[in-house]
Amino acid sequence: MTYSIEQLEGITHVRFPGMPTVDDINAASEKLSHMENAAKRLWVFEAGVSFTADEVRSIANQAQSRTFPRSWVAIVADQNIAYGLSRMYAVFRTIESVTVKVFTNENQALAWLRVQGSDDGG
């Protein structure tokens, strides 16, 4: 497995220690769609990502085909190319029940996720 999924303090952490493939991302997304209590999801790409625009669109389309309840997704991409591709994903992922936000810092992403769904955060 090229990724790990762990639930900690109400947040589902999806971590890629190496450079993920499109299949890796889709496999993790599929697994998440069957998990309970996964409304707040943190995706961390430790080695960055390297996808074409078409691949990013394909990943977004695959994710949109899955059923998720109201949820929040924080993507941590601390490298310029990964950040740009993650922002592109957020634009392509246009389903109303899922809010996607991209961060360059994991602590900021976690802080944002912690307040989502509460009266003061969304």
C-alpha positions, -999 to 999 in steps of 0.1 A, spaced: 0 0 0 14 34 -10 -8 53 15 -22 51 50 -56 60 64 -60 67 101 -88 83 121 -75 106 148 -97 129 170 -126 130 145 -104 136 114 -95 110 88 -58 113 78 -49 101 44 -11 102 41 11 95 10 47 91 20 58 87 -16 47 102 -49 11 88 -55 -3 76 -88 -38 83 -101 -47 47 -91 -34 53 -55 -56 84 -52 -87 67 -66 -81 36 -43 -79 58 -12 -110 78 -22 -129 46 -28 -119 32 6 -129 65 22 -164 64 6 -171 32 26 -158 45 60 -179 58 88 -171 90 105 -150 103 76 -167 137 71 -134 156 79 -106 144 57 -69 155 57 -49 145 26 -11 149 30 12 145 0 46 142 17 66 138 -15 44 160 -36 24 150 -67 30 150 -104 -1 148 -125 -13 163 -157 -43 186 -158 -63 157 -174 -53 134 -146 -63 159 -120 -97 163 -137 -100 125 -139 -93 122 -101 -119 149 -94 -145 132 -116 -139 98 -99 -143 114 -65 -175 132 -75 -189 98 -86 -187 86 -50 -214 94 -24 -202 114 6 -224 131 32 -216 167 40 -179 168 44 -147 188 44 -114 180 27 -81 197 36 -53 190 12 -17 197 24 6 205 -5 37 223 6 55 223 -28 45 248 -55 35 222 -82 16 201 -57 -2 232 -44 -12 243 -79 -25 209 -89 -44 206 -56 -61 240 -62 -70 227 -97 -85 197 -81 -105 219 -57 -119 238 -88 -128 206 -106 -144 190 -75 -177 210 -76 -201 190 -55 -221 211 -31 -219 187 -1 -180 186 -1 -159 216 7 -122 213 -5 -95 237 7 -58 236 0 -31 244 26 7 246 26 9 237 63 -6 207 80 -12 225 113 -33 251 95 -53 224 77 -60 206 109 -71 238 126 -95 245 98 -109 210 98 -115 210 136 -140 239 133 -159 227 103 -194 216 111 -195 236 143 -215 268 147 -184 290 143 -167 272 114 -192 261 89 
